């Protein structure tokens, strides 16, 4: 119920804060900067106050609400940040400048987003200081980054280990064990368990998947705090052949 960090910072600087987008018309601003706003800004506002948008992808890839999440899930090796002129479409405006950022194989959503925030802030300040580079229309095939559904964070052990590792890197992945939810907070791809193992079957901290194994590093059982997967399994004492997802 408290103010967001953005509002707190603005108030400390003596800047007015509003939740009404039309209030921008009376602000006397020469340029608006939009970051993760999540709504289409109406044409009458854009006509009065030109705006640029800091977007966390290499446009036209991953337009939409969840570009960083979708890049990780797709197994992309790089993403980036673009500064574009806002128009009436969804992340369709011409681009002033972009910076590419590599995606590490084990990099989490929070870690990658922190890098993109730093790169985006630096790019924005550079462009505001030196003047906006000429805007160039987006080119190439566009992809849409739909908001994640809760079901996409459920670990389906029939999927390949590589894909499940990407789900874990998003930070809210979960499975079940003996009817109770267990979040998997950290993992790594590992060799599969013994031959004939069914998806979800445990061999120590390694879980059999549809292809290869996924080693659980940190988990959070329902009603408890995060802990090492080995410590959780020591207390749970799974029986031979017992599986996650049950």
C-alpha positions, -999 to +999 in steps of 0.1 A: +000+000+000+031+023+001+045+044-027+066+028-054+104+035-055+098+058-085+072+078-066+094+080-035+124+093-055+102+119-073+088+132-041+122+135-025+132+156-055+101+178-053+086+165-085+048+162-088+034+127-092+001+116-108-016+085-119-036+104-145-019+103-179-038+134-191-021+154-164+009+153-186-008+179-209-005+205-182+031+197-171+048+219-196+072+190-205+091+191-238+097+153-239+082+123-221+102+092-211+083+060-208+096+028-191+075-003-185+043+017-186+022-012-199-006+008-215-011+024-249-008+062-247-035+080-266-028+100-297-039+134-283-012+131-256+015+121-281+006+150-303+011+174-274+041+158-257+065+137-278+077+106-259+105+081-261+103+046-247+131+025-231+123-010-242+143-041-230+147-060-263+164-056-297+133-044-316+114-056-335+121-088-314+099-092-283+075-063-285+051-063-256+049-068-218+075-095-210+104-091-234+131-102-209+112-133-198+104-144-234+140-140-245+152-163-216+124-189-223+133-189-260+169-196-253+181-164-270+219-158-266+215-120-266+189-093-260+194-056-255+178-023-249+163+002-275+153+038-272+124+044-296+099+071-304+065+062-290+036+059-314+001+045-312+012+009-317+026-016-293+064-010-294+062-003-331+078+032-332+111+041-350+143+034-330+169+060-320+196+037-306+201+002-293+226-017-272+231-055-273+235-075-241+246-112-240+224-136-220+244-160-198+234-197-198+227-196-161+217-159-158+185-153-139+157-129-149+166-105-120+203-106-129+196-099-166+171-072-159+196-054-136+221-053-165+194-040-189+184-013-164+220-001-162+225-002-200+191+015-206+198+043-181+232+050-197+218+049-232+189+073-223+211+098-205+236+097-234+208+104-259+193+132-238+227+148-233+239+147-269+206+149-287+184+121-300+199+101-329+177+101-360+149+076-356+150+047-380+120+025-387+122-010-373+132-038-397+131-075-395+106-101-383+086-090-352+079-113-323+054-106-295+063-110-258+030-119-241+027-116-204+036-149-186+008-171-175+012-188-141+009-221-158+041-214-177+061-215-144+049-250-136+078-274-142+066-301-166+092-328-161+084-343-195+101-312-211+138-312-218+162-302-190+175-272-210+140-257-212+132-264-176+164-246-166+152-215-184+119-217-165+138-219-132+158-188-142+126-167-143+124-170-105+090-184-097+092-220-110+074-247-090+066-283-088+050-306-063+062-333-039+038-355-020+010-331-028+027-299-016+042-272-037+080-268-039+096-238-057+129-245-075+149-213-072+183-224-087+192-252-110+217-264-135+215-288-164+232-321-155+235-356-170+203-376-168+196-401-141+198-439-146+183-456-177+146-460-177+139-432-152+106-415-156+103-377-158+103-362-124+122-392-108+148-382-083+184-395-081+198-373-053+194-337-063+191-345-100+156-349-115+150-369-147+134-349-175+122-356-210+158-352-221+187-350-197+187-342-160+180-310-140+201-305-108+182-286-082+205-263-062+182-242-041+145-249-034+117-235-012+093-261+002+058-248+009+057-230+042+094-228+046+123-205+035+148-211+007+173-239+014+198-261-004+181-288-023+204-314-007+193-303+028+156-305+018+160-340+004+179-351+035+148-342+055+122-354+030+139-388+025+124-397-008+119-434-015+136-451-044+118-442-076+098-414-060+091-384-083+085-347-083+053-335-098+032-359-076 
